[in-house]
Amino acid sequence: MNFTKRLNRTKLQTDEAKVQENRILRAQKSNSMNVRKYIFAISLSMVALYACNNDDDDGPGERTPPRDRAEQQANEDPIIKKYLETHFYTLVDNPANPDYQIVQLDTIAGENSGEQPLMDSEFLETKTITREDPDTGNDVSYVLYVLNLRRGAVGERNPQIADSVMVTFRGEQFYENEDMDGDGIPDAADVDADGDNVADEIDGVTRTDRDNDGIADDSDADDDGVAGTDAGKVDSDGDGIIDDKDPVDNNDPNRRVFDSSVTPVWFDLVSVIDGFREATVDFRGASGSIINPDGTIDFNDDFGNLTVFIPSGLAYFDIPPVGTGIGTYKSLIFNIQLYAINESDHDNDGIPSYLEDLDNDGLVLDSDDNTDGDNSPNYFDSDDDGDGTQTRDEITINDANADGFISLDEITFYDDDGDGIQNHLDPDDRDSKND
């Protein structure tokens, strides 16, 4: 399991009370440029969104073969869409941090029947990510659904796939119950929980489903098929399942949260789950900040703000981190505020880590990005081709605009033997350029 430096609050500056905004974050808010206060000190903490090695959680014996990723994505995407069609959001003031409003999700039902579905929000965007299934070798296309509440300061640089970012965040599950067949109906209420197209038996009695909606009659709020909750039944969240058989009712949205931070933390985007990284790189940080003598940091109020809905194939799939409460094959939701970016050069070889993604697949950890085939991919290898000459000495770097970021056009690559392979990737070319 990876670890990250969490920035804990030592004290919190007070700020004027903010007016709560409902559902729509007004565009002019991003232009207000009000200064906000954050205070933190450095300490170590485990963060759930960091990806774990697949071998970390294996118990004795062999690992159970995982589900086919393409099939799982085909099953999960309709569930995410249904969630977006049946839920809305509000921005709730956070007393622990007056500048970080919580995006609270709730069911459109009862007194909330007139709310706008997330699916219909003008701020909802989609992004398709293709990844190879490690078990089949086939490409799988995943869809991220991103609520773009604010893109971030105009003119600021977007983080790249291997940079570090300073964020506040809140991570939660769609459901916290067992849902064996992934159809969105908890097993306790599912007429066919294992998805074998045969009604389940409980204590020798076969479950029934009069209205054929997938919810067993003893759990169905309207088993006669007529819209509306039947007399004598209680369905607080309006999802069609009576409260007694519904472990995922939305009356307490906080109970699905598995990790959060109301004070900024630094994350290395190489190590976080794919969905978090791929959503974050499309946003920008604040236009400026000031470090005060008392340890506070003032950020301009134009930082990026997003909520992303992530399928399990871009999260933990079948091996969630131990102790987080995240189930297998669970889609996740992250609300993220992006404040600052640090361009990363993990091996200090002069080439920013994101530029060491040789196959341009958005990953720097795979074998295609390891030129010399040793134990370190290029982004973490100070001698990429293993020829004994450091990569830094086989290139020339010039931050021409002095912005602190190294772009591709600010690096001179050489090919001394003219074979089309740059010196730092070619063990045949090992002359130092910086003697």
C-alpha positions as a Markdown table, in Angstrom:
| # | Residue | x | y | z |
|---|---|---|---|---|
| 1 | Met | 0.0 | 0.0 | 0.0 |
| 2 | Asn | 1.3 | 3.5 | -0.8 |
| 3 | Phe | 1.4 | 6.3 | 1.7 |
| 4 | Thr | 1.1 | 10.1 | 1.2 |
| 5 | Lys | 1.8 | 13.2 | 3.2 |
| 6 | Arg | -1.4 | 14.4 | 4.6 |
| 7 | Leu | -1.5 | 18.1 | 5.5 |
| 8 | Asn | -3.4 | 18.3 | 8.8 |
| 9 | Arg | -5.0 | 21.5 | 10.1 |
| 10 | Thr | -3.3 | 23.0 | 13.1 |
| 11 | Lys | -5.8 | 25.8 | 13.4 |
| 12 | Leu | -8.5 | 27.4 | 11.1 |
| 13 | Gln | -8.8 | 31.0 | 10.2 |
| 14 | Thr | -12.4 | 32.3 | 10.4 |
| 15 | Asp | -14.0 | 33.8 | 7.3 |
| 16 | Glu | -17.2 | 35.6 | 6.6 |
| 17 | Ala | -20.2 | 33.3 | 6.4 |
| 18 | Lys | -21.1 | 32.1 | 3.0 |
| 19 | Val | -24.5 | 31.8 | 1.5 |
| 20 | Gln | -25.4 | 28.2 | 0.7 |
| 21 | Glu | -25.8 | 27.6 | -3.0 |
| 22 | Asn | -28.3 | 25.0 | -4.2 |
| 23 | Arg | -27.5 | 22.7 | -7.1 |
| 24 | Ile | -26.1 | 25.4 | -9.4 |
| 25 | Leu | -22.6 | 26.9 | -8.8 |
| 26 | Arg | -22.9 | 30.3 | -10.4 |
| 27 | Ala | -20.2 | 31.1 | -13.0 |
| 28 | Gln | -19.3 | 34.5 | -11.5 |
| 29 | Lys | -18.1 | 32.8 | -8.3 |
| 30 | Ser | -15.0 | 31.7 | -10.1 |
| 31 | Asn | -14.2 | 35.3 | -10.9 |
| 32 | Ser | -14.6 | 36.6 | -7.4 |
| 33 | Met | -10.9 | 36.0 | -6.5 |
| 34 | Asn | -11.6 | 36.1 | -2.8 |
| 35 | Val | -8.8 | 35.0 | -0.6 |
| 36 | Arg | -9.4 | 31.8 | 1.4 |
| 37 | Lys | -7.5 | 30.5 | 4.4 |
| 38 | Tyr | -6.1 | 27.0 | 4.9 |
| 39 | Ile | -3.7 | 25.9 | 7.6 |
| 40 | Phe | -1.9 | 22.6 | 7.8 |
| 41 | Ala | 1.2 | 20.8 | 9.1 |
| 42 | Ile | 2.8 | 17.7 | 7.5 |
| 43 | Ser | 2.2 | 14.2 | 8.8 |
| 44 | Leu | 2.0 | 10.7 | 7.3 |
| 45 | Ser | -1.3 | 9.0 | 6.7 |
| 46 | Met | -2.7 | 6.2 | 4.6 |
| 47 | Val | -5.2 | 7.4 | 2.0 |
| 48 | Ala | -7.8 | 5.0 | 0.5 |
| 49 | Leu | -7.7 | 6.3 | -3.0 |
| 50 | Tyr | -4.1 | 5.3 | -3.4 |
| 51 | Ala | -3.8 | 2.2 | -5.5 |
| 52 | Cys | -2.6 | -1.0 | -3.8 |
| 53 | Asn | -0.5 | -3.7 | -5.3 |
| 54 | Asn | -2.8 | -6.6 | -6.4 |
| 55 | Asp | -0.8 | -9.0 | -4.3 |
| 56 | Asp | -1.2 | -7.0 | -1.1 |
| 57 | Asp | -4.6 | -8.3 | -0.1 |
| 58 | Asp | -4.4 | -11.9 | -1.2 |
| 59 | Gly | -5.0 | -14.4 | 1.6 |
| 60 | Pro | -3.7 | -18.0 | 1.7 |
| 61 | Gly | -4.2 | -19.9 | -1.5 |
| 62 | Glu | -4.8 | -18.7 | -5.1 |
| 63 | Arg | -6.7 | -15.6 | -5.9 |
| 64 | Thr | -10.2 | -16.1 | -7.2 |
| 65 | Pro | -10.3 | -15.3 | -10.9 |
| 66 | Pro | -11.7 | -11.8 | -11.4 |
| 67 | Arg | -14.7 | -11.0 | -13.6 |
| 68 | Asp | -14.3 | -10.1 | -17.2 |
| 69 | Arg | -13.6 | -6.4 | -17.2 |
| 70 | Ala | -15.5 | -5.6 | -20.4 |
| 71 | Glu | -18.6 | -7.4 | -19.1 |
| 72 | Gln | -18.3 | -5.7 | -15.7 |
| 73 | Gln | -18.1 | -2.3 | -17.4 |
| 74 | Ala | -21.2 | -3.2 | -19.5 |
| 75 | Asn | -23.1 | -4.0 | -16.3 |
| 76 | Glu | -21.9 | -1.1 | -14.2 |
| 77 | Asp | -22.4 | 1.7 | -16.7 |
| 78 | Pro | -26.2 | 1.4 | -16.7 |
| 79 | Ile | -26.1 | 1.4 | -12.8 |
| 80 | Ile | -24.1 | 4.7 | -12.8 |
| 81 | Lys | -26.5 | 6.2 | -15.4 |
| 82 | Lys | -29.5 | 5.2 | -13.3 |
| 83 | Tyr | -27.9 | 6.8 | -10.3 |
| 84 | Leu | -27.4 | 10.0 | -12.2 |
| 85 | Glu | -31.0 | 9.9 | -13.4 |
| 86 | Thr | -32.4 | 9.4 | -9.9 |
| 87 | His | -30.1 | 11.7 | -7.8 |
| 88 | Phe | -29.4 | 15.4 | -7.5 |
| 89 | Tyr | -26.8 | 17.4 | -5.7 |
| 90 | Thr | -26.7 | 20.3 | -3.3 |
| 91 | Leu | -23.7 | 22.3 | -2.0 |
| 92 | Val | -23.6 | 22.1 | 1.8 |
| 93 | Asp | -21.5 | 24.5 | 3.9 |
| 94 | Asn | -18.7 | 22.8 | 5.8 |
| 95 | Pro | -18.1 | 24.3 | 9.3 |
| 96 | Ala | -14.6 | 22.7 | 9.4 |
| 97 | Asn | -13.6 | 24.6 | 6.3 |
| 98 | Pro | -15.7 | 27.6 | 5.1 |
| 99 | Asp | -14.2 | 27.4 | 1.6 |
| 100 | Tyr | -14.9 | 23.8 | 0.9 |
| 101 | Gln | -18.6 | 23.1 | 0.3 |
| 102 | Ile | -19.5 | 19.5 | 0.4 |
| 103 | Val | -21.3 | 18.1 | -2.7 |
| 104 | Gln | -24.1 | 16.2 | -1.1 |
| 105 | Leu | -26.0 | 13.6 | -3.3 |
| 106 | Asp | -29.5 | 12.6 | -2.6 |
| 107 | Thr | -32.4 | 10.7 | -4.2 |
| 108 | Ile | -35.1 | 12.5 | -6.2 |
| 109 | Ala | -38.1 | 11.4 | -4.2 |
| 110 | Gly | -40.7 | 12.7 | -1.8 |
| 111 | Glu | -40.0 | 16.3 | -0.9 |
| 112 | Asn | -37.1 | 16.3 | -3.4 |
| 113 | Ser | -39.3 | 15.1 | -6.3 |
| 114 | Gly | -38.8 | 18.4 | -8.2 |
| 115 | Glu | -35.0 | 18.4 | -8.2 |
| 116 | Gln | -32.9 | 18.3 | -11.3 |
| 117 | Pro | -31.3 | 14.9 | -12.0 |
| 118 | Leu | -27.5 | 14.9 | -12.2 |
| 119 | Met | -27.9 | 13.5 | -15.7 |
| 120 | Asp | -29.6 | 16.6 | -16.9 |
| 121 | Ser | -27.2 | 19.1 | -15.3 |
| 122 | Glu | -25.4 | 21.5 | -17.7 |
| 123 | Phe | -22.2 | 20.8 | -15.8 |
| 124 | Leu | -22.1 | 17.0 | -16.4 |
| 125 | Glu | -19.5 | 15.8 | -18.8 |
| 126 | Thr | -18.2 | 12.4 | -19.9 |
| 127 | Lys | -14.7 | 11.2 | -20.6 |
| 128 | Thr | -13.9 | 7.8 | -22.2 |
| 129 | Ile | -10.7 | 6.0 | -21.0 |
| 130 | Thr | -9.3 | 2.9 | -22.7 |
| 131 | Arg | -7.4 | 0.4 | -20.7 |
| 132 | Glu | -6.1 | -3.1 | -21.4 |
| 133 | Asp | -7.6 | -6.0 | -19.5 |
| 134 | Pro | -4.5 | -7.6 | -17.9 |
| 135 | Asp | -6.2 | -11.0 | -17.9 |
| 136 | Thr | -7.5 | -11.1 | -21.5 |
| 137 | Gly | -5.3 | -8.5 | -23.2 |
| 138 | Asn | -8.4 | -6.9 | -24.7 |
| 139 | Asp | -9.0 | -3.1 | -24.7 |
| 140 | Val | -11.9 | -2.0 | -22.5 |
| 141 | Ser | -13.5 | 1.4 | -22.8 |
| 142 | Tyr | -14.7 | 3.0 | -19.5 |
| 143 | Val | -16.8 | 6.1 | -19.1 |
| 144 | Leu | -16.2 | 8.7 | -16.4 |
| 145 | Tyr | -19.1 | 11.0 | -15.6 |
| 146 | Val | -17.7 | 14.3 | -14.4 |
| 147 | Leu | -19.6 | 17.2 | -12.8 |
| 148 | Asn | -17.7 | 20.3 | -13.8 |
| 149 | Leu | -18.5 | 22.8 | -11.1 |
| 150 | Arg | -15.5 | 25.0 | -11.9 |
| 151 | Arg | -12.7 | 24.3 | -14.3 |
| 152 | Gly | -10.1 | 26.3 | -12.4 |
| 153 | Ala | -8.2 | 29.6 | -13.0 |
| 154 | Val | -7.8 | 30.6 | -16.6 |
| 155 | Gly | -4.2 | 30.6 | -17.6 |
| 156 | Glu | -3.1 | 28.1 | -15.0 |
| 157 | Arg | -1.4 | 24.9 | -16.2 |
| 158 | Asn | -3.4 | 21.6 | -16.0 |
| 159 | Pro | -1.7 | 18.8 | -14.0 |
| 160 | Gln | -0.2 | 16.1 | -16.1 |
| 161 | Ile | -0.6 | 12.4 | -15.5 |
| 162 | Ala | 2.5 | 12.1 | -13.3 |
| 163 | Asp | 2.4 | 15.4 | -11.4 |
| 164 | Ser | 1.6 | 16.1 | -7.8 |
| 165 | Val | -1.6 | 18.0 | -6.9 |
| 166 | Met | -2.8 | 19.7 | -3.8 |
| 167 | Val | -6.5 | 18.9 | -3.2 |
| 168 | Thr | -9.3 | 18.6 | -0.7 |
| 169 | Phe | -11.6 | 15.6 | -1.4 |
| 170 | Arg | -14.4 | 13.4 | -0.3 |
| 171 | Gly | -14.7 | 9.8 | -1.5 |
| 172 | Glu | -17.9 | 7.7 | -1.1 |
| 173 | Gln | -19.5 | 4.6 | -2.5 |
| 174 | Phe | -22.7 | 4.3 | -4.5 |
| 175 | Tyr | -23.8 | 1.5 | -2.3 |
| 176 | Glu | -22.4 | 0.0 | 0.9 |
| 177 | Asn | -24.3 | -3.3 | 0.7 |
| 178 | Glu | -23.7 | -6.6 | -0.9 |
| 179 | Asp | -24.9 | -6.6 | -4.5 |
| 180 | Met | -23.7 | -9.9 | -6.0 |
| 181 | Asp | -25.0 | -9.5 | -9.5 |
| 182 | Gly | -24.3 | -5.7 | -9.7 |
| 183 | Asp | -27.8 | -4.8 | -10.8 |
| 184 | Gly | -28.2 | -2.0 | -8.2 |
| 185 | Ile | -30.6 | -4.0 | -6.1 |
| 186 | Pro | -29.1 | -5.0 | -2.7 |
| 187 | Asp | -29.0 | -8.8 | -2.2 |
| 188 | Ala | -31.4 | -8.5 | 0.7 |
| 189 | Ala | -34.1 | -7.2 | -1.6 |
| 190 | Asp | -33.1 | -8.9 | -4.9 |
| 191 | Val | -35.4 | -11.7 | -6.2 |
| 192 | Asp | -32.3 | -13.1 | -8.0 |
| 193 | Ala | -29.3 | -11.9 | -6.1 |
| 194 | Asp | -26.8 | -14.2 | -7.9 |
| 195 | Gly | -28.0 | -13.2 | -11.4 |
| 196 | Asp | -28.6 | -16.7 | -12.6 |
| 197 | Asn | -32.1 | -15.9 | -13.9 |
| 198 | Val | -33.6 | -18.2 | -11.3 |
| 199 | Ala | -35.5 | -16.8 | -8.3 |
| 200 | Asp | -33.6 | -17.4 | -5.1 |
| 201 | Glu | -34.7 | -19.6 | -2.3 |
| 202 | Ile | -34.5 | -18.4 | 1.4 |
| 203 | Asp | -35.1 | -21.0 | 4.0 |
| 204 | Gly | -36.6 | -23.3 | 1.4 |
| 205 | Val | -39.1 | -20.7 | 0.1 |
| 206 | Thr | -38.7 | -19.3 | -3.4 |
| 207 | Arg | -38.8 | -15.6 | -3.6 |
| 208 | Thr | -41.5 | -14.0 | -5.8 |
| 209 | Asp | -41.7 | -10.8 | -7.8 |
| 210 | Arg | -45.3 | -10.0 | -8.9 |
| 211 | Asp | -44.5 | -6.9 | -10.9 |
| 212 | Asn | -41.3 | -8.3 | -12.4 |
| 213 | Asp | -39.1 | -5.3 | -11.4 |
| 214 | Gly | -36.3 | -7.4 | -9.9 |
| 215 | Ile | -37.3 | -6.5 | -6.3 |
| 216 | Ala | -38.7 | -9.4 | -4.3 |
| 217 | Asp | -42.3 | -8.9 | -3.2 |
| 218 | Asp | -41.4 | -9.0 | 0.5 |
| 219 | Ser | -39.0 | -6.0 | -0.1 |
| 220 | Asp | -41.0 | -4.1 | -2.8 |
| 221 | Ala | -42.6 | -0.8 | -1.9 |
| 222 | Asp | -45.1 | -1.2 | -4.7 |
| 223 | Asp | -45.2 | -4.9 | -5.5 |
| 224 | Asp | -48.6 | -4.5 | -7.2 |
| 225 | Gly | -46.9 | -2.6 | -10.0 |
| 226 | Val | -48.9 | 0.6 | -9.4 |
| 227 | Ala | -46.7 | 3.7 | -9.0 |
| 228 | Gly | -46.4 | 4.9 | -5.4 |
| 229 | Thr | -45.6 | 3.2 | -2.1 |
| 230 | Asp | -48.2 | 0.7 | -1.0 |
| 231 | Ala | -50.2 | 1.4 | 2.1 |
| 232 | Gly | -48.5 | 0.4 | 5.3 |
| 233 | Lys | -45.0 | 0.4 | 3.8 |
| 234 | Val | -42.2 | 2.8 | 4.4 |
| 235 | Asp | -39.7 | 3.7 | 1.7 |
| 236 | Ser | -37.8 | 6.8 | 3.0 |
| 237 | Asp | -35.6 | 7.3 | 0.0 |
| 238 | Gly | -38.1 | 6.4 | -2.7 |
| 239 | Asp | -36.0 | 3.8 | -4.4 |
| 240 | Gly | -38.7 | 1.2 | -4.5 |
| 241 | Ile | -37.3 | -0.9 | -1.6 |
| 242 | Ile | -38.9 | -0.8 | 1.9 |
| 243 | Asp | -36.7 | 0.6 | 4.6 |
| 244 | Asp | -36.5 | -2.8 | 6.5 |
| 245 | Lys | -34.8 | -4.4 | 3.5 |
| 246 | Asp | -32.8 | -1.4 | 2.3 |
| 247 | Pro | -29.3 | -1.0 | 3.7 |
| 248 | Val | -28.5 | 1.8 | 1.2 |
| 249 | Asp | -31.2 | 4.4 | 1.8 |
| 250 | Asn | -29.9 | 7.9 | 1.3 |
| 251 | Asn | -31.2 | 9.6 | 4.4 |
| 252 | Asp | -27.7 | 9.6 | 5.8 |
| 253 | Pro | -25.3 | 10.4 | 2.9 |
| 254 | Asn | -22.3 | 10.6 | 5.2 |
| 255 | Arg | -22.4 | 6.9 | 6.0 |
| 256 | Arg | -21.2 | 6.0 | 2.5 |
| 257 | Val | -18.0 | 8.2 | 2.9 |
| 258 | Phe | -14.8 | 6.1 | 3.1 |
| 259 | Asp | -12.2 | 8.8 | 3.1 |
| 260 | Ser | -12.1 | 12.6 | 3.0 |
| 261 | Ser | -10.0 | 15.6 | 3.9 |
| 262 | Val | -11.2 | 19.2 | 4.5 |
| 263 | Thr | -7.7 | 20.5 | 4.5 |
| 264 | Pro | -5.4 | 20.3 | 1.5 |
| 265 | Val | -3.3 | 17.2 | 0.9 |
| 266 | Trp | -0.7 | 16.4 | -1.7 |
| 267 | Phe | -1.3 | 13.4 | -4.0 |
| 268 | Asp | 1.1 | 11.9 | -6.5 |
| 269 | Leu | -1.1 | 11.2 | -9.5 |
| 270 | Val | 1.1 | 8.3 | -10.5 |
| 271 | Ser | -0.1 | 6.3 | -7.6 |
| 272 | Val | -3.8 | 7.2 | -7.3 |
| 273 | Ile | -6.6 | 5.2 | -9.0 |
| 274 | Asp | -7.0 | 5.8 | -12.7 |
| 275 | Gly | -10.4 | 7.5 | -12.4 |
| 276 | Phe | -9.2 | 10.1 | -9.9 |
| 277 | Arg | -6.2 | 10.9 | -12.1 |
| 278 | Glu | -8.0 | 11.1 | -15.4 |
| 279 | Ala | -10.6 | 13.4 | -14.0 |
| 280 | Thr | -8.2 | 15.7 | -12.2 |
| 281 | Val | -5.9 | 16.3 | -15.2 |
| 282 | Asp | -8.7 | 18.2 | -17.0 |
| 283 | Phe | -8.9 | 20.9 | -14.3 |
| 284 | Arg | -6.7 | 23.7 | -13.1 |
| 285 | Gly | -5.6 | 25.1 | -9.7 |
| 286 | Ala | -6.0 | 28.5 | -8.2 |
| 287 | Ser | -4.5 | 31.6 | -9.8 |
| 288 | Gly | -2.4 | 32.3 | -6.8 |
| 289 | Ser | -1.6 | 31.8 | -3.1 |
| 290 | Ile | 0.4 | 33.3 | -0.3 |
| 291 | Ile | 2.2 | 31.6 | 2.5 |
| 292 | Asn | 1.7 | 33.6 | 5.7 |
| 293 | Pro | 4.1 | 33.8 | 8.7 |
| 294 | Asp | 1.7 | 31.9 | 10.9 |
| 295 | Gly | 1.6 | 28.9 | 8.5 |
| 296 | Thr | -1.6 | 29.8 | 6.7 |
| 297 | Ile | -2.0 | 29.6 | 3.0 |
| 298 | Asp | -4.3 | 32.0 | 1.1 |
| 299 | Phe | -5.7 | 30.6 | -2.1 |
| 300 | Asn | -7.6 | 32.7 | -4.6 |
| 301 | Asp | -11.2 | 31.5 | -4.9 |
| 302 | Asp | -10.9 | 30.3 | -8.5 |
| 303 | Phe | -9.6 | 26.8 | -7.9 |
| 304 | Gly | -10.9 | 23.7 | -9.8 |
| 305 | Asn | -14.0 | 21.9 | -8.4 |
| 306 | Leu | -15.4 | 18.7 | -9.7 |
| 307 | Thr | -17.2 | 15.5 | -8.8 |
| 308 | Val | -16.4 | 12.3 | -10.7 |
| 309 | Phe | -18.4 | 9.1 | -10.9 |
| 310 | Ile | -15.9 | 6.2 | -11.4 |
| 311 | Pro | -16.6 | 2.6 | -12.6 |
| 312 | Ser | -14.7 | -0.1 | -10.6 |
| 313 | Gly | -12.5 | -0.8 | -13.6 |
| 314 | Leu | -10.9 | 2.6 | -13.1 |
| 315 | Ala | -10.9 | 2.2 | -9.3 |
| 316 | Tyr | -10.1 | -1.0 | -7.3 |
| 317 | Phe | -12.1 | -3.6 | -9.4 |
| 318 | Asp | -11.9 | -6.9 | -7.4 |
| 319 | Ile | -9.2 | -5.9 | -4.8 |
| 320 | Pro | -10.3 | -2.9 | -2.7 |
| 321 | Pro | -7.9 | -1.7 | 0.1 |
| 322 | Val | -8.3 | -3.6 | 3.3 |
| 323 | Gly | -10.1 | -1.6 | 6.1 |
| 324 | Thr | -11.8 | 1.0 | 3.9 |
| 325 | Gly | -15.1 | -0.7 | 3.7 |
| 326 | Ile | -15.1 | -0.5 | -0.1 |
| 327 | Gly | -16.7 | -3.6 | -1.6 |
| 328 | Thr | -15.4 | -5.5 | -4.6 |
| 329 | Tyr | -16.6 | -4.3 | -8.1 |
| 330 | Lys | -17.8 | -1.0 | -6.6 |
| 331 | Ser | -18.2 | 2.2 | -8.5 |
| 332 | Leu | -16.9 | 5.2 | -6.5 |
| 333 | Ile | -17.7 | 9.0 | -6.3 |
| 334 | Phe | -15.0 | 11.6 | -5.6 |
| 335 | Asn | -15.6 | 15.3 | -5.0 |
| 336 | Ile | -12.3 | 17.1 | -5.6 |
| 337 | Gln | -11.1 | 20.7 | -5.2 |
| 338 | Leu | -7.8 | 21.4 | -7.0 |
| 339 | Tyr | -5.6 | 24.2 | -5.6 |
| 340 | Ala | -2.0 | 23.7 | -6.7 |
| 341 | Ile | 0.2 | 21.6 | -9.0 |
| 342 | Asn | 3.8 | 20.5 | -8.8 |
| 343 | Glu | 5.5 | 19.2 | -11.9 |
| 344 | Ser | 7.1 | 15.9 | -10.9 |
| 345 | Asp | 10.5 | 14.5 | -12.0 |
| 346 | His | 10.5 | 11.4 | -9.8 |
| 347 | Asp | 14.0 | 10.3 | -10.8 |
| 348 | Asn | 15.5 | 13.9 | -11.1 |
| 349 | Asp | 16.8 | 13.1 | -14.6 |
| 350 | Gly | 15.7 | 16.4 | -16.1 |
| 351 | Ile | 12.7 | 14.9 | -18.0 |
| 352 | Pro | 9.3 | 15.5 | -16.3 |
| 353 | Ser | 7.8 | 12.2 | -15.4 |
| 354 | Tyr | 4.8 | 12.7 | -17.6 |
| 355 | Leu | 7.1 | 12.9 | -20.7 |
| 356 | Glu | 8.4 | 9.4 | -19.9 |
| 357 | Asp | 5.1 | 7.8 | -21.0 |
| 358 | Leu | 6.7 | 6.4 | -24.1 |
| 359 | Asp | 3.6 | 4.7 | -25.5 |
| 360 | Asn | 1.3 | 7.7 | -24.7 |
| 361 | Asp | -1.3 | 5.5 | -23.0 |
| 362 | Gly | -1.6 | 7.8 | -19.9 |
| 363 | Leu | 0.4 | 5.5 | -17.7 |
| 364 | Val | 4.1 | 5.6 | -16.7 |
| 365 | Leu | 4.2 | 2.4 | -14.7 |
| 366 | Asp | 3.7 | -0.2 | -17.5 |
| 367 | Ser | 6.4 | -2.3 | -19.1 |
| 368 | Asp | 6.2 | -0.3 | -22.4 |
| 369 | Asp | 7.8 | 2.6 | -20.5 |
| 370 | Asn | 10.8 | 0.7 | -19.2 |
| 371 | Thr | 13.6 | 0.9 | -21.9 |
| 372 | Asp | 16.3 | -1.1 | -20.2 |
| 373 | Gly | 13.9 | -3.7 | -18.7 |
| 374 | Asp | 15.1 | -3.4 | -15.2 |
| 375 | Asn | 13.0 | -3.0 | -12.0 |
| 376 | Ser | 12.3 | 0.7 | -12.5 |
| 377 | Pro | 10.2 | 2.2 | -15.3 |
| 378 | Asn | 11.8 | 5.2 | -17.0 |
| 379 | Tyr | 10.0 | 7.8 | -14.9 |
| 380 | Phe | 11.8 | 6.3 | -11.8 |
| 381 | Asp | 15.1 | 5.4 | -13.5 |
| 382 | Ser | 17.9 | 7.9 | -13.6 |
| 383 | Asp | 19.6 | 5.9 | -16.4 |
| 384 | Asp | 16.8 | 5.0 | -18.7 |
| 385 | Asp | 18.8 | 2.9 | -21.2 |
| 386 | Gly | 21.1 | 1.3 | -18.6 |
| 387 | Asp | 24.3 | 2.3 | -20.5 |
| 388 | Gly | 26.0 | 3.8 | -17.5 |
| 389 | Thr | 25.5 | 7.4 | -18.5 |
| 390 | Gln | 22.9 | 9.2 | -16.5 |
| 391 | Thr | 19.8 | 10.4 | -18.5 |
| 392 | Arg | 20.4 | 13.9 | -17.3 |
| 393 | Asp | 23.8 | 13.9 | -19.0 |
| 394 | Glu | 22.4 | 12.7 | -22.3 |
| 395 | Ile | 20.0 | 15.6 | -22.8 |
| 396 | Thr | 20.1 | 19.4 | -22.5 |
| 397 | Ile | 17.5 | 21.3 | -20.5 |
| 398 | Asn | 16.6 | 25.0 | -20.8 |
| 399 | Asp | 13.6 | 26.5 | -19.0 |
| 400 | Ala | 13.4 | 29.2 | -21.6 |
| 401 | Asn | 10.4 | 31.0 | -20.1 |
| 402 | Ala | 11.5 | 30.5 | -16.5 |
| 403 | Asp | 8.1 | 29.3 | -15.5 |
| 404 | Gly | 9.4 | 26.4 | -13.4 |
| 405 | Phe | 7.8 | 23.9 | -15.8 |
| 406 | Ile | 9.8 | 21.9 | -18.3 |
| 407 | Ser | 8.0 | 21.3 | -21.6 |
| 408 | Leu | 9.0 | 19.1 | -24.5 |
| 409 | Asp | 10.3 | 22.0 | -26.5 |
| 410 | Glu | 12.6 | 23.0 | -23.7 |
| 411 | Ile | 14.5 | 19.7 | -23.8 |
| 412 | Thr | 17.2 | 18.9 | -26.5 |
| 413 | Phe | 17.4 | 15.3 | -27.3 |
| 414 | Tyr | 20.4 | 13.8 | -29.3 |
| 415 | Asp | 20.8 | 10.9 | -31.6 |
| 416 | Asp | 24.6 | 10.6 | -32.2 |
| 417 | Asp | 24.5 | 7.4 | -34.3 |
| 418 | Gly | 21.5 | 8.5 | -36.4 |
| 419 | Asp | 19.5 | 5.4 | -35.8 |
| 420 | Gly | 16.3 | 7.2 | -34.8 |
| 421 | Ile | 16.7 | 6.4 | -31.2 |
| 422 | Gln | 17.5 | 9.2 | -28.8 |
| 423 | Asn | 20.7 | 8.9 | -26.8 |
| 424 | His | 19.0 | 8.6 | -23.4 |
| 425 | Leu | 17.1 | 5.6 | -24.7 |
| 426 | Asp | 19.9 | 4.1 | -26.8 |
| 427 | Pro | 22.7 | 2.1 | -25.0 |
| 428 | Asp | 24.9 | 2.5 | -28.1 |
| 429 | Asp | 25.0 | 6.3 | -27.5 |
| 430 | Arg | 26.5 | 7.2 | -24.1 |
| 431 | Asp | 28.5 | 10.3 | -24.5 |
| 432 | Ser | 27.8 | 13.0 | -21.9 |
| 433 | Lys | 26.5 | 16.3 | -23.2 |
| 434 | Asn | 27.0 | 18.2 | -20.0 |
| 435 | Asp | 30.7 | 17.8 | -19.2 |
